[in-house]
């Protein structure tokens, strides 16, 4: 039976799903700006990479793979991490997983201890506290700075205790669309270092980099370069728009003081939990996927279009500089769910802030089609603050 606390954490999204199911029958008439399901679909180059991996027949190519993943695929990931993060990752640091969800579970299990506390800034990706609780740990949400939604490092420092075992950071941040600067990451590392010295705890920084590809070139700064005890989380699904293929990884920083032990433990947890590995086919596609680069100029255009129009219409918008999302203040006088329900009745589907353990806002995804976005704007304008 699902414990009552997990039931409470499940409720906001399940409540939204009831709204979504009522309007999804509208099909092409629905302006779906809720989940990051790109209506343009995967590019042909991505489909070709998967097709080529399937056609490249080798002995036992579609059979069981080792816990942690195939060595060639892990080596390809390590090479990419070494280039992008400027740290000497090796294949053994990388544990391939069926998406970022699984990777988060492994990182929490390998970083936690009985009664351990996990700090995470809120608003946050919807299932962070759910996974923390499910892995037997204690969630400690800490609000981001009001209005700017920058990291409130002082608040994080105050939340630290001798039981703190991890800080879970969405970077760039979902749902706010903020890409944290070097100064913020350095300050966060300093706060963790001080807490370890002052409280005697060992703190892992779990850096969820699922949306790092949706930043301006050279603007994403790896948290692993600021704090040694870091585990990096990633999903191939987001950048290549193949979320349903479930491909990701957890990677221990080469500077992690327990580098080998943590990676080995995460690999063992894939067996204990039954998470296992991605399909053999998707593992074989990894080197090909890593070689692909996509034109994301449409994203910058859609982001500017949405932010500028909503601002002109009177909405308060969190200025995004990364991700696929725009976070907007709910108009005065509305409950978040009531507002989203009324929008859905007008054929615009968005996610309310309670899904992200927050209130007073809603999130728009930029992955709807251009026609959806243009059709949604005049409807949103009707609900704008006076």
Order of alpha helices (4+ residues) and beta strands (2+ residues): alpha-beta-alpha-alpha-beta-alpha-beta-alpha-beta-alpha-beta-alpha-beta-beta-alpha-beta-alpha-alpha-alpha-beta-alpha-beta-beta-beta-alpha
